[in-house]
Amino acid sequence: MMKRTGVEWNLRLLMAERDMFQTTDLVPRLAEYGGHLSREQVFRLVTQPPQRLSMDTLAALCGILDCSPADLITVKEARRHVAKPTASGETVSSTGAVPPVRRVRVRRPDGL
């Protein structure tokens, strides 16, 4: 079975817990830590999980919100169902159901 992970970005939740309800509240606070992000960049950072995040920005967010990186990022594991062959050669899905067998009749050509 192949495992895939999903990431939950909790920045907006942590901001709300600290009475920070506008994304522009972060702009001057990030500047205090040396992080100079535009209002648009901060808006994207708050509203959607970032694909890349610098360590300086992560450290600044943790300092501003008085939290750890584990509070900001929650990793969720999602399992993907993959069919597995049994010892008899049948394919069994991860739920345990055996697919129906389709019988095929092989015929010789008339001349043989």
Backbone as CSV, one residue per row, in Angstrom:
resi,resn,N_x,N_y,N_z,CA_x,CA_y,CA_z,C_x,C_y,C_z
1,MET,0.835,-1.169,0.000,0.000,0.000,0.000,0.884,1.238,0.000
2,MET,0.587,2.160,-0.881,1.361,3.370,-0.983,0.741,4.428,-0.072
3,LYS,1.586,5.160,0.646,1.096,6.193,1.544,1.345,7.559,0.933
4,ARG,0.381,8.447,1.097,0.521,9.818,0.670,0.274,10.704,1.881
5,THR,0.920,11.840,1.893,0.722,12.753,3.011,0.040,14.020,2.544
6,GLY,-0.712,14.586,3.429,-1.351,15.870,3.180,-0.907,16.832,4.271
7,VAL,-0.897,18.094,3.959,-0.444,19.100,4.907,-1.593,20.046,5.205
8,GLU,-1.788,20.331,6.468,-2.782,21.307,6.896,-2.040,22.531,7.422
9,TRP,-2.340,23.685,6.860,-1.668,24.938,7.193,-2.545,25.690,8.189
10,ASN,-2.053,25.893,9.411,-2.856,26.431,10.505,-2.577,27.901,10.819
11,LEU,-1.990,28.640,9.913,-1.619,30.029,10.195,-2.839,30.890,10.514
12,ARG,-3.881,30.777,9.708,-5.077,31.597,9.947,-5.693,31.291,11.309
13,LEU,-5.755,30.035,11.680,-6.309,29.635,12.974,-5.483,30.203,14.127
14,LEU,-4.165,30.091,14.026,-3.300,30.618,15.080,-3.397,32.135,15.179
15,MET,-3.538,32.800,14.039,-3.712,34.254,14.067,-5.015,34.618,14.773
16,ALA,-6.095,33.914,14.468,-7.396,34.204,15.084,-7.357,33.980,16.592
17,GLU,-6.638,32.952,17.026,-6.516,32.694,18.468,-5.793,33.830,19.185
18,ARG,-5.016,34.602,18.429,-4.262,35.730,19.008,-4.862,37.079,18.598
19,ASP,-6.155,37.058,18.247,-6.908,38.263,17.882,-6.289,39.025,16.714
20,MET,-5.742,38.293,15.773,-5.227,38.893,14.537,-6.131,38.397,13.414
21,PHE,-7.026,39.265,12.950,-8.020,38.835,11.975,-7.774,39.378,10.578
22,GLN,-6.827,40.265,10.411,-6.515,40.807,9.095,-5.107,40.387,8.703
23,THR,-4.952,40.023,7.440,-3.634,39.586,6.974,-2.617,40.722,7.044
24,THR,-3.090,41.957,6.935,-2.162,43.089,6.986,-1.577,43.292,8.385
25,ASP,-2.141,42.639,9.392,-1.571,42.707,10.749,-0.182,42.083,10.801
26,LEU,0.074,41.139,9.896,1.364,40.439,9.899,2.485,41.224,9.230
27,VAL,2.151,42.107,8.299,3.179,42.796,7.519,4.177,43.543,8.399
28,PRO,3.760,44.436,9.322,4.746,45.137,10.149,5.456,44.216,11.140
29,ARG,4.756,43.208,11.598,5.389,42.277,12.555,6.464,41.438,11.883
30,LEU,6.215,41.024,10.644,7.253,40.302,9.905,8.455,41.209,9.640
31,ALA,8.189,42.490,9.382,9.279,43.446,9.128,10.160,43.599,10.371
32,GLU,9.578,43.499,11.555,10.359,43.570,12.796,11.368,42.425,12.874
33,TYR,11.025,41.283,12.282,11.909,40.112,12.282,12.812,40.088,11.052
34,GLY,12.740,41.131,10.227,13.587,41.182,9.040,12.968,40.546,7.820
35,GLY,11.719,40.113,7.918,11.031,39.525,6.778,10.245,40.586,6.051
36,HIS,10.654,40.920,4.864,9.979,41.963,4.105,9.152,41.323,3.001
37,LEU,7.887,41.064,3.319,6.957,40.494,2.348,5.907,41.540,2.009
38,SER,5.460,41.538,0.773,4.407,42.478,0.364,3.073,42.036,0.962
39,ARG,2.093,42.938,0.895,0.765,42.596,1.394,0.188,41.403,0.641
40,GLU,0.439,41.344,-0.655,-0.067,40.235,-1.468,0.580,38.911,-1.075
41,GLN,1.880,38.949,-0.822,2.572,37.724,-0.404,2.063,37.246,0.955
42,VAL,1.836,38.174,1.869,1.321,37.806,3.190,-0.098,37.264,3.065
43,PHE,-0.904,37.862,2.203,-2.267,37.365,1.982,-2.239,35.917,1.502
44,ARG,-1.400,35.621,0.514,-1.281,34.236,0.015,-0.760,33.304,1.091
45,LEU,0.180,33.781,1.899,0.756,32.971,2.970,-0.304,32.582,3.999
46,VAL,-1.218,33.497,4.273,-2.260,33.241,5.271,-3.378,32.389,4.698
47,THR,-3.769,32.626,3.461,-4.964,31.989,2.916,-4.756,30.627,2.276
48,GLN,-3.516,30.274,1.942,-3.280,28.970,1.326,-1.941,28.403,1.773
49,PRO,-1.831,27.094,1.839,-0.558,26.495,2.259,0.551,26.835,1.274
50,PRO,1.683,27.300,1.757,2.779,27.641,0.838,3.457,26.384,0.302
51,GLN,3.875,26.439,-0.951,4.639,25.338,-1.533,6.082,25.381,-1.060
52,ARG,6.600,26.599,-0.882,7.948,26.800,-0.353,7.866,27.881,0.705
53,LEU,8.696,27.734,1.733,8.691,28.706,2.818,10.111,28.809,3.346
54,SER,10.638,30.029,3.398,12.012,30.180,3.884,12.048,29.946,5.391
55,MET,13.193,29.511,5.856,13.358,29.271,7.288,13.228,30.575,8.073
56,ASP,13.682,31.683,7.492,13.566,32.979,8.166,12.098,33.354,8.371
57,THR,11.268,33.133,7.344,9.848,33.451,7.453,9.166,32.523,8.454
58,LEU,9.520,31.246,8.411,8.958,30.294,9.368,9.335,30.668,10.796
59,ALA,10.601,31.025,11.008,11.047,31.427,12.346,10.343,32.706,12.790
60,ALA,10.142,33.648,11.859,9.451,34.891,12.198,7.998,34.608,12.579
61,LEU,7.314,33.757,11.828,5.930,33.415,12.157,5.839,32.745,13.526
62,CYS,6.782,31.856,13.808,6.785,31.190,15.117,7.046,32.198,16.237
63,GLY,7.913,33.165,15.988,8.181,34.193,16.987,6.998,35.112,17.201
64,ILE,6.347,35.527,16.130,5.185,36.420,16.215,4.032,35.742,16.937
65,LEU,3.775,34.488,16.595,2.622,33.774,17.133,2.943,32.977,18.390
66,ASP,4.211,33.000,18.808,4.651,32.254,19.991,4.220,30.784,19.891
67,CYS,4.654,30.151,18.798,4.290,28.762,18.554,5.484,28.031,17.954
68,SER,5.319,26.750,17.705,6.364,25.952,17.072,5.959,25.655,15.633
69,PRO,6.896,25.221,14.791,6.530,24.832,13.429,5.472,23.719,13.399
70,ALA,5.477,22.855,14.408,4.478,21.785,14.465,3.074,22.329,14.701
71,ASP,2.977,23.510,15.320,1.667,24.138,15.491,1.172,24.726,14.172
72,LEU,2.080,25.220,13.358,1.719,25.814,12.071,1.375,24.768,11.015
73,ILE,2.102,23.656,11.041,1.960,22.641,9.994,1.546,21.318,10.632
74,THR,0.412,20.790,10.197,-0.044,19.488,10.641,0.034,18.542,9.455
75,VAL,0.750,17.451,9.607,0.887,16.475,8.522,-0.149,15.384,8.745
76,LYS,-0.976,15.181,7.718,-2.003,14.148,7.785,-1.651,13.052,6.798
77,GLU,-1.803,11.827,7.222,-1.489,10.694,6.353,-2.771,10.181,5.718
78,ALA,-2.756,10.058,4.421,-3.897,9.508,3.685,-3.437,8.227,3.009
79,ARG,-4.193,7.167,3.192,-3.829,5.895,2.581,-4.559,5.720,1.265
80,ARG,-3.840,5.188,0.304,-4.419,4.914,-1.000,-4.664,3.420,-1.112
81,HIS,-5.840,3.054,-1.583,-6.179,1.637,-1.723,-5.519,1.065,-2.964
82,VAL,-4.753,0.007,-2.767,-4.054,-0.641,-3.867,-4.401,-2.124,-3.829
83,ALA,-4.727,-2.693,-4.975,-5.047,-4.113,-5.046,-3.780,-4.937,-4.841
84,LYS,-3.911,-6.013,-4.057,-2.768,-6.880,-3.765,-3.072,-8.299,-4.248
85,PRO,-2.102,-8.967,-4.870,-2.332,-10.357,-5.257,-2.224,-11.283,-4.045
86,THR,-3.069,-12.307,-4.004,-3.005,-13.299,-2.931,-2.094,-14.441,-3.364
87,ALA,-1.921,-15.411,-2.499,-1.072,-16.559,-2.814,-1.626,-17.349,-4.004
88,SER,-2.938,-17.360,-4.181,-3.540,-18.104,-5.292,-3.525,-17.307,-6.591
89,GLY,-3.031,-16.070,-6.542,-2.959,-15.264,-7.749,-4.139,-14.335,-7.929
90,GLU,-5.165,-14.468,-7.065,-6.312,-13.570,-7.161,-5.909,-12.189,-6.664
91,THR,-6.579,-11.204,-7.166,-6.302,-9.845,-6.723,-7.338,-9.454,-5.685
92,VAL,-6.848,-8.992,-4.546,-7.723,-8.588,-3.460,-7.449,-7.118,-3.177
93,SER,-8.493,-6.321,-3.120,-8.292,-4.908,-2.795,-7.986,-4.783,-1.311
94,SER,-7.559,-3.610,-0.897,-7.206,-3.408,0.501,-8.416,-3.521,1.416
95,THR,-9.640,-3.491,0.846,-10.837,-3.664,1.667,-11.161,-5.136,1.864
96,GLY,-10.467,-6.025,1.147,-10.662,-7.458,1.315,-11.618,-8.065,0.299
97,ALA,-12.198,-7.282,-0.574,-13.152,-7.802,-1.548,-12.415,-8.419,-2.737
98,VAL,-12.885,-9.601,-3.156,-12.304,-10.288,-4.308,-13.140,-9.916,-5.526
99,PRO,-12.509,-9.406,-6.590,-13.297,-9.055,-7.774,-13.859,-10.304,-8.439
100,PRO,-14.963,-10.198,-9.169,-15.545,-11.374,-9.817,-14.607,-11.926,-10.887
101,VAL,-14.670,-13.249,-11.047,-13.832,-13.921,-12.037,-14.561,-13.913,-13.362
102,ARG,-13.856,-13.555,-14.421,-14.434,-13.569,-15.757,-13.821,-14.726,-16.514
103,ARG,-14.643,-15.671,-16.867,-14.155,-16.852,-17.568,-14.071,-16.588,-19.060
104,VAL,-13.009,-17.090,-19.655,-12.783,-16.914,-21.080,-12.645,-18.296,-21.715
105,ARG,-13.306,-18.505,-22.826,-13.202,-19.779,-23.548,-12.278,-19.570,-24.738
106,VAL,-11.241,-20.368,-24.799,-10.294,-20.290,-25.901,-10.646,-21.376,-26.896
107,ARG,-10.815,-21.014,-28.171,-11.163,-21.963,-29.210,-10.030,-22.044,-30.221
108,ARG,-9.879,-23.235,-30.771,-8.923,-23.433,-31.850,-9.522,-22.964,-33.159
109,PRO,-8.675,-22.502,-34.036,-9.200,-22.217,-35.374,-9.680,-23.513,-36.028
110,ASP,-10.656,-23.473,-36.913,-11.259,-24.669,-37.506,-10.270,-25.558,-38.250
111,GLY,-9.218,-25.023,-38.801,-8.300,-25.801,-39.601,-7.321,-26.634,-38.767
112,LEU,-7.254,-26.493,-37.452,-6.252,-27.239,-36.675,-6.830,-28.363,-35.903
